[in-house]
Amino acid sequence: MAQIRVTMEVGNDGVAVITISNPPVNALAIPIIAGLKEKFDEATRRSDVKAIVLTGKGGRFSGGFDINVFQKVHETGDLSIMPDVSVDLVVNAMEDCKKPIVAAVEGLALGGGLELAMGCHARIAAPRAQLGLPELSLGVIPGFGGTQRLPRLLGLSKAIEMMLSSKPIMSEEGNKLGLIDAIVPSEELLKVSRRWALDIADRRKPWLRSLHRTDKIGSLSEAREVLRIARQQAKKTAPNLPQHQACLDVIEEGIVHGGYNGVLKEAKVFKDLVLSDTAKGLVHVFLAQRTTSKVPNVTDVGLKPRQTKKVAVIGGGLMGSGIATALLVSNIYVVLKEVNSEFLLKGIKTIEANIRGLASRGKLTKDKAEKALSMLKGVLDYSEFKDVDMVIEAVIENVPLKQKIFSEIEKVCPPHCILASNTSTIDLNLIGEKIKSQDRVIGAHFFSPAHVMPLLEIVRTQKTSPQVILDLMTVGKIIKKVPVVVGNCTGFAVNRTFFPYTQSSHLLVSLGVDVFRIDRVISNFGLPIGPFQLQDLAGYGVALAVSKEYETAFAGRTFNSPLVELLVKKGRNGKNNGKGYYIYEKGSKPKPDPSVLPIIEEFRQLTKTMPGGKPISVTDKEILEMVLFPVVNEACRVLDEGVVVRPSDLDIASVLGMSFPSYRGGIVFWADTVGVDHVYKSLKKWSEMYGGGFFKPSKFLEERAIKGIPLSAAATSSPSSRSKL
Ligand SMILES: C[C@H](O)CC(=O)SCCNC(=O)CCNC(=O)[C@H](O)C(C)(C)COP(=O)(O)OP(=O)(O)OC[C@H]1O[C@@H](n2cnc3c(N)ncnc32)[C@H](O)[C@@H]1OP(=O)(O)O
């Protein structure tokens, strides 16, 4: 608590330096806000203070309002704990202060942090400080006057772009656009800011109140046109997100009725949005994502991560080359091993294409791309493995082959080397069965394309050592993935949880529901594509192989659908040959293919699941729930078996691995939002009506529904006897 404070020091020059201290990002926690109010009042009162500088301790101005307070509001529904910052502090105590205030910004000024800076009379920044209003990414809008001051400082179009995209700009750009008054080296930041504040006090520099400015807004009709276009775009890009339209409404209020009225409307709309399901989901995802880095008995036992400088990747296929790409662009040396020069060359070419692709999309500078490529070495034998810190095996899913590779690498790699497999389904105990160092065996499950998708499932067995887990978590973070540690089972956390997704969709089609309607319902819900388009994209070979795997592992909970086999028989192969459920033509969006309908009819004749031979009648909501509740049901088994450390880890895994909409908080959080009892009763009803083992409620779900306990609540009795962790 001692670290959470606001301090004030008054120098001989008559400048009071007010410093926010709340490591690591100087979040504006409630005591900080109270402290700021107190210090600004004191500085205003004191006769020895001529001017004020506001800054943050430890090289960071402020990461914004304390997001934990949002969580508290969500838990209690009590909005009264939110202090009035917008008028009381930013307008009255700061902007209308009788003494000039200069913000000295270093590191970052985000959300409420930037809003405080905009309430000051000038802003001086260190180079490369991040400036942004990312509130919309948390389901709210800026609430300390940002919707009003940013357009007045930057112009309407740029301000709207920054708020709606939630993306920060650098202080250099801020300086060009007028948000920042000067950029100075870090060491001089305070000195220059003090002088600047005194210059304002002595009228050598202008005393500007952002909220009173109108010079950058343009005429009313111009502003309305910019807002109209932004509204249209937001309707397309963020159809399920109320905060986007709300933000534009609030900006408009300020333009039409003046900045102060805008501030008042902003405060009201902000409070409404804080309690929305969208804000609850997004705040949950923000905090849950950070919690994944806390793994009991791994990150809390004083272990230090070891350095990983060089990694060997075995297999240069799609996954192997994607993994190699991710490592290379993060400055890790890669040895890529293949079985012959033809495959090796292909792997290297794919990596080169990946890296050049990142560079052409502006994600990597040309120099960095060249450097990454120079860190790659292709090999056909193990001679380069003697000094690698980690091996990631990414060959085809074949148990004897993987076992052979693990026996070989155990012999040729140094004793500290981590032995990882990128398998997506095979039991890791089986892979490591034949070797002695089972404590070094671990799963590094990347999602395709591995250099793009953010999730890294780290699969531990009962024998994997905590040091090895910690090291892989650290590498995961270095290569900018979100590592989630999970237990060992078929499909691990993500594929296991989502296996019923395709099963239930196929059952629905067999019951007479239109394929394209199901895809539409799912993408309207917020997943990027529906289950059938996903199947087209992943390829039917994968669908067939995976369904066999699931039939064995999840016997009794699968629907033995002959649909994909029928499609293959009729010469369809999904996106691969341009013919799936959809037609794929270069340069145009996939179009539903009507010629697939007779095949679907044939499928229905084969399965004979339609009650009385007639298609069932269902609403869109029922379709959504019939597809996703079986996923929730499997998630319950995953929680019950202790495959994840905590329920929120499964939320993050579903958001980052399956692109489950983050604004719905992830699969477990969403289930709690719709109600455990409703999920349970619906599944029970469908299991009685249609069979389908995946509908039958799991014991865990049943217990939670009967006792009225949310799925996200920690286990009441420890699952340790079954825990996979
Ligand atoms: C009324 C106002 O308009 C409303 C607001 O201001 S809403 C808040 C707006 N601000 C934001 O959205 C910024 C959120 N934070 C971030 O994007 C990133 O944390 C960051 C860019 C500041 C730093 O990133 P990085 O260095 O990678 O560290 P990261 O792991 O994310 O955060 C470090 C710690 O600070 C915490 N933190 C970061 N921002 C926080 C915030 N605004 N409130 C509370 N905690 C915060 C994180 O939870 C994490 O906690 P942990 O150590 O216990 O896990």
The ligand as a Tripos MOL2 file, in Angstrom:
@<TRIPOS>MOLECULE
LIG
   54    56     1     0     0
SMALL
NO_CHARGES

@<TRIPOS>ATOM
      1 C1        -12.1410    6.7230  -17.0130 C.3       1 LIG1
      2 C2        -11.0280    6.2510  -17.8860 C.3       1 LIG1
      3 O1        -11.2340    6.8270  -19.1400 O.3       1 LIG1
      4 C3        -11.0490    4.7770  -17.9810 C.3       1 LIG1
      5 C4         -9.7090    4.2050  -18.1180 C.2       1 LIG1
      6 O2         -8.6840    4.8140  -17.9960 O.2       1 LIG1
      7 S1         -9.7090    2.5340  -18.4250 S.3       1 LIG1
      8 C5         -8.0140    2.0930  -18.4780 C.3       1 LIG1
      9 C6         -7.3720    2.4930  -19.7530 C.3       1 LIG1
     10 N1         -6.0570    1.9620  -19.7940 N.am      1 LIG1
     11 C7         -5.8060    0.8180  -20.4300 C.2       1 LIG1
     12 O3         -6.6620    0.2170  -21.0380 O.2       1 LIG1
     13 C8         -4.3830    0.3190  -20.3590 C.3       1 LIG1
     14 C9         -4.3800   -1.1180  -19.8940 C.3       1 LIG1
     15 N2         -3.0650   -1.5990  -19.7200 N.am      1 LIG1
     16 C10        -2.3060   -2.0230  -20.7720 C.2       1 LIG1
     17 O4         -2.6830   -1.9410  -21.9040 O.2       1 LIG1
     18 C11        -0.9780   -2.6140  -20.4410 C.3       1 LIG1
     19 O5         -1.0450   -3.1700  -19.1570 O.3       1 LIG1
     20 C12         0.1770   -1.5960  -20.4820 C.3       1 LIG1
     21 C13         0.4130   -1.1690  -21.9360 C.3       1 LIG1
     22 C14        -0.1380   -0.3940  -19.6180 C.3       1 LIG1
     23 C15         1.4620   -2.2470  -19.9120 C.3       1 LIG1
     24 O6          1.6970   -3.4430  -20.5810 O.3       1 LIG1
     25 P1          2.8260   -4.4580  -20.0650 P.3       1 LIG1
     26 O7          4.0540   -3.7050  -19.7630 O.co2     1 LIG1
     27 O8          2.8550   -5.5570  -21.0580 O.co2     1 LIG1
     28 O9          2.3400   -5.0220  -18.6680 O.3       1 LIG1
     29 P2          1.0060   -5.8010  -18.2710 P.3       1 LIG1
     30 O10         1.3730   -7.1870  -17.8890 O.co2     1 LIG1
     31 O11        -0.0750   -5.6150  -19.2590 O.co2     1 LIG1
     32 O12         0.6030   -4.9950  -16.9660 O.3       1 LIG1
     33 C16         1.4090   -5.0130  -15.8020 C.3       1 LIG1
     34 C17         0.4960   -5.0580  -14.6120 C.3       1 LIG1
     35 O13        -0.1960   -3.8080  -14.5390 O.3       1 LIG1
     36 C18        -1.5790   -4.0360  -14.4490 C.3       1 LIG1
     37 N3         -2.2740   -2.9480  -15.1420 N.ar      1 LIG1
     38 C19        -1.9870   -2.4010  -16.3330 C.ar      1 LIG1
     39 N4         -2.8490   -1.4020  -16.6110 N.ar      1 LIG1
     40 C20        -3.6820   -1.3260  -15.5600 C.ar      1 LIG1
     41 C21        -4.7780   -0.4980  -15.2390 C.ar      1 LIG1
     42 N5         -5.1810    0.4880  -16.0440 N.pl3     1 LIG1
     43 N6         -5.4110   -0.7280  -14.0820 N.ar      1 LIG1
     44 C22        -5.0060   -1.6910  -13.2340 C.ar      1 LIG1
     45 N7         -3.9770   -2.5030  -13.4810 N.ar      1 LIG1
     46 C23        -3.3280   -2.3150  -14.6350 C.ar      1 LIG1
     47 C24        -1.7980   -5.3700  -15.1480 C.3       1 LIG1
     48 O14        -2.9990   -5.9650  -14.7340 O.3       1 LIG1
     49 C25        -0.5710   -6.1360  -14.6860 C.3       1 LIG1
     50 O15        -0.8420   -6.6030  -13.4040 O.3       1 LIG1
     51 P3         -0.1210   -7.9350  -12.8220 P.3       1 LIG1
     52 O16         1.3250   -7.5910  -12.7640 O.co2     1 LIG1
     53 O17        -0.7620   -8.1310  -11.5060 O.co2     1 LIG1
     54 O18        -0.4120   -9.0240  -13.8040 O.co2     1 LIG1
@<TRIPOS>BOND
     1     1     2 1
     2     2     3 1
     3     2     4 1
     4     4     5 1
     5     5     6 2
     6     5     7 1
     7     7     8 1
     8     8     9 1
     9     9    10 1
    10    10    11 1
    11    11    12 2
    12    11    13 1
    13    13    14 1
    14    14    15 1
    15    15    16 1
    16    16    17 2
    17    16    18 1
    18    18    19 1
    19    18    20 1
    20    20    21 1
    21    20    22 1
    22    20    23 1
    23    23    24 1
    24    24    25 1
    25    25    26 2
    26    25    27 1
    27    25    28 1
    28    28    29 1
    29    29    30 2
    30    29    31 1
    31    29    32 1
    32    32    33 1
    33    33    34 1
    34    34    35 1
    35    34    49 1
    36    35    36 1
    37    36    37 1
    38    36    47 1
    39    37    38 ar
    40    37    46 ar
    41    38    39 ar
    42    39    40 ar
    43    40    41 ar
    44    40    46 ar
    45    41    42 1
    46    41    43 ar
    47    43    44 ar
    48    44    45 ar
    49    45    46 ar
    50    47    48 1
    51    47    49 1
    52    49    50 1
    53    50    51 1
    54    51    52 2
    55    51    53 1
    56    51    54 1
@<TRIPOS>SUBSTRUCTURE
     1 LIG1         1 GROUP 0 **** ****
